[in-house]
Amino acid sequence: MDFVGDVRCSVGESPLWCARQAAWYWVDIAAMTIWRLDAASGRLASWQTTEKVASIALTESGGLIAGMESGIFSLELGSSGMAAQRKLGAPPGGMGPGMRFNDGRCDRQGRFWSGTMFADIAANRPLGNLHRYTVRDGVSAPVVSGLLVQNGLAWSPDGRTMYLSDSHPQRQLVWAFDYDPDDGVPSGQRLFVDMQTLPGRPDGAAVDSDGCYWICGNDGGCVLRFTPDGKLDRRVDVPMLKPSMCSFGGAGLDTLLVTSIAVGKTEGDVWAGAIVMLRPGVIGVAETPFPA
């Protein structure tokens, strides 16, 4: 297991691998920062945004699409240290004061998905919705509603199963859905994993080429792997108590990069906010870029 420099993120999230650039990206939500790690040189670069950026995905044109505080944005990362931001259409209904987007990624066809949440988690307000964004249709109406802390988005290798979690301490659930890759509509919501009795709350996730679902156990200091039928078959401990999201990448898609959170850390969590890379012995699935 390797640490990524001496980086410490307040709220590290949304890691992804860009094969074209041979580079990793992730965000620090609270610091309004996008990070980039060049895999060959180990060189780190960062860009600031003007509002919190919670989730990013690659675009075919070489930029990023992002779920942010006030909507879905296109981001270009130049040499100035500031990301060039362009809002993509109107924000969805229900984006009132205190709301923001959270976890997000593209499905296997390149549609961008992200969910909203009420930022004050302690308020216990189930106002979050899951939305789909395409150039043709803009931001969809809520596809899944009543979420406290939307998280854990991922798709099976064939794109026909969608996963979604709710990280809130009152929920700690992961659901699976049947997914129609042609129209991008999930159906048949069902319980995949109840993490109330497992270490950590279900945060960000990834899927490997065997169809197994890897999810960070936030507050549990581990990443858990579940088989497609929802059985826990592996636990990988990490040095940070609050791992937040994981993603497969590297030249062989055999490296798992894990972000973490320093906000609310306990006294003994000396690695809070660190970024680590490990090789779990499996291969991931390449992310599909957004067609723009």
N, C-alpha and C positions, 0 to 999 in steps of 0.2 A: 504494500500500500504506500503510495507516494502523496505527499502534500504539494499543492500548487503554490509555490513560493511562500510568502508570509501573508497572503491575502486573508483578511477577516471581514466577512460580510455581516452587516446588521441583519438583513433578511435575504440570504442567497437563494436564488430560485432559477428555474427554467433553463437548465443546461442543455446545449445541443451541439452536435458535431457538424461542421461544414467540410465535406470531403473536397470540394473544389478548392478551398483555401488551406486545407489540412490544419484546421483551427477549431478550438472550442469557444463557445460563447455561453455566457450566463448573465443574470442580472442581480443587482442588489436593490430590492424594492424600496426600502426605507431611504437609501442613499441616492435614489434616482440615477443609478449608474448601470451601464452595460459594460461588461468585461469581455476581453478577447485574449485567448492564450494561443500563440503559435506553437504547434506541436513540435516542430523541428528545433527551433531555437530556444523555446521556453520564454520568449519575450511576451510580456503582458502589456496590454493597452486598455484604455477605458474611455468612455464617452458619457457625458452628462445628458440628462433629459430634463424638461421643464416641469414634469410631473411624474409621479410614481409609475414605473413600468414593471408589470408583474409577470408577463409571459411573452415570449418571442418565438417566432418560427422563421425559417429561411424563405426567401422568395426566389423565383427563377431568374430575376434580373440582378441578383446579387445583394439585395438589401434585406431588410427584416420587416415582418409584420408583427404588431404588438398589441396586447391588451393592456390598456393603461387606466388612469383614474377616470377620464372623461369619455372614453370610447376606444375604438379600434384605430390604430395609426399605422402608416407607412413610415419607416425609419431608414435614413441613409447615414452611414458612418464615414465622415470625411476626416480631414487632417486637423480640424480645429479643436477637437476634444469635446465638441457639442454635437449631438445627433440632430440631423435635420428632420423635423417632424411634420407629417401631413395627415390630418384626420380624414378617415375614410368613411364619409357619410355621417348621418345623424346617429347619435347614441341611441340605444334601445330605450323604450319606455321603462320607467321604474328606476332610472339612474338618478335618484335624488341625492340630497346632501348626505355625505358620509358613505356613499357607495363607491366601489371601484371594481375593475376587472381583476381576476386572479389567475389561476392556472389555465393554460391554454396550449394548443398545438394543432397541427394539421392532421386530417385523416389521411388515409392511403391514396385518396384522389386529389389531395391538395386543398381541400376546404379548410378554412381556419375556424377553430372552435375555441371559445373561452367563456368562462362563467363569471358572474358578478357576485359580490358579497358586501355585507355591511361591515365596514372596516373595524369597528369596535366590537371585537369578538365577544367581550364580556357582556354586551347588551343582549345577546341571545335572540337576535332578530332574523327569522328565516325568510329574508327578502331576496336571496340570491337566485339567479336564473342562469341556465346554460343556453348560449346562443351560438349560431353558425353564421359565418361571414363568407360571402362570395362577391366577386366584382359585379356579377349580373343582378343579384338580389339584395345586396347590402347586408345589414345586420338583421337576422331573423327575429321573429317573435320568440318568446321563451319556448325552448324545447323540453327542458326539465325545470320545474319550479320548486320553491319552498326550501332552498338550500341555505344552510348556515355558513359553511365555509367550503365552497366548491373546490375540488382538487382531483388528483388521480386520473386525469384523462389519458387514455391510451387505446390503441386498437390492436386487435390480433393481427398476425402476419397476413392473413388473407383479407383483412379489412371487414370481416362480417360480424365481429363482436366488438362492441365498444364498452370501455370500463370508465367508471366515474366514482369518486369517493366524496365523502363529507368529513372533513377533519375535526369538526367541532367536538369538544369533549362530551357533549350530550348525544352525539351521533356515532362517530367512529365506525362508519359503515362503508363498504365498497359494493357497488352494484355492477351487474353486467346487463347488456342490452343486445338484442339482435339488431344488426345494422345493415341497412340496404345501401350498398356502395354506389348504386346508380342514382338514387335521389337524395342520399345523405340524411335519411330519417331513421332514428333509433326507435325500437319498439320492444315490448316484452320485458320491461324492467324487472329484475329479480335480484335478490340478495346473493352476492358472490362471496363476501367475507364479512363477518362481524368481528371487528378488532377490539371489542370491549375487553376481551379476556386475553388478548395478545399484547406483546410489548410495543408501546408507542401508539400514537394516533396516525391514521392513514393519510399521508401527505402526497407528494408528487410521485409519479410512477413511470415505468418503461416496460416494454415487452421484448422478450428475446425470440430468436428464430424457432425455438421449440414451442412457442405460443404461451410460455409462462410469464406471469405478471409479477414484476418487481416493484415493491412499494416501500418508501421510506417510513420507518417507524419513528415519527417525531416524538420526542421525549423518551424514546426507548433506546436510542443509541445503536440502531441497527437498520439493515435493509432486509426485507423478507421476500421470498419468492414463493408464489402460489402456482400450482399446476392449473391447466385450463378448467378443471373441475372444482377448483377452489380449495385444494388441499395444500397446506403449508409443507414445503419439502426442503427449504433451506433458510438459514439465518446467517447473515454476514454482519458481524459487529464492526462498527466504525468508532473512531475516537471522539466524535462529537455527539453530545446527548440529543441534539435536535437536528438530525438530517432532514432535509426538506424536499429534495427532488433528485432523481438519478436519470442518467441518459447513457446509452451505448454509443461509442464512437471509436476513433482511432482508425488506422489504415485497414485493419482487419475486423472492425466493429467488435473487438474483443475486450475493450476497456470500458469500465463503468465509472463515470465521473459523478460524484455526489456533492451537492451543495449543502450548506447548513445555516443555522440561524443563531445569532448572538443575542438578539433582543430577548429579555426575560431569562437569561442564562443563570444557572445556579453557580454557587461559589466554586465548586469542584470541576466545572465544565471548562477546562483550560483551553480546549480546542474549539470552543464555540465560534461559529462563523467561518471555520476553515473549509477549504475545498480539497477533496481527496480523489485520487484515481486508483482503481484496483482492477485486477483481472480475475473475474469469477469463474473462468473456464467455460464460458458459453459465448455465443455470438449474438449480437443484437440485430435489429432490423433498421435499415436506413430510413430516415424521415423523408417524406415527400414534400418538396417545396411548394409554396403558394404560387399559383400561375400568374405572376405579375412582374 
